[in-house]
């Protein structure tokens, strides 16, 4: 009995993705040589599906190894590559070149309100100092439980949105109050306090509210909504801040 050989399907030809030229205008600063920052232009060849991070990699790896910026996972999870792209805080790994008007020079700058260490790298310690001050961890009393702390879906829904924060500082460094007042906690710290203040398993809500009731706490917020617009995770930051303000007034958490 003969067996027919399997038919061979033609191999699809690879589709060539078109490329085009863009200009990245990057704010540069090297403390070893510069007294102030300046801008440098780079002509980069990119594909239509490339991200701004891909263009920065091309410059770093093939054109100018002295360019400095932070990046880690490159998939919008670590939050390390937050920067100002055409005047708005974004993650370079989530921003497609085609979505930021590639026909004109694309301006890349470090996020505002934090000291610039080199090029697009800023000192994040003031940001994390505020984050640590609001006690971003679960506080409970009594003996260690022998089983999982059960929580209803309704209770979880109260703070679920603010669990999405990746500490990229995009919200805080987009806030004009933070730019002008280095003591302000900033939106990210308040968002992370919100995550525990409204957690039914936590027992330090009143303590966090006292911390945020300080003159540099939630009352410095002017409800500009820059923070909500800048958040790459879509967190309703301004709404969370308003809920913390309300909790301070009512003391019902």
Secondary structure, DSSP 4 states (H G I P E B T S, - for coil): ---PPPPPPPPPPPPPPPEEEEEEEEEE-BTTT-SS-EEEEEEEEEETT-BHHHHHHHIIIII-TT-----SSSSSSS-TTEEEETTEEEETTT-BGGGS-TTSPEEEEPPSSS-EEETTEE--HHHHHHHHHT--S----SSPPSS-----HHHHHTTGGGGG-----TTGGG-HHHHH-TT---HHHHHHHHHHHT-TT-S-HHHHHHHHTSTTSGGG-----HHHHH-TT---HHHHHHHHHHHHHH---
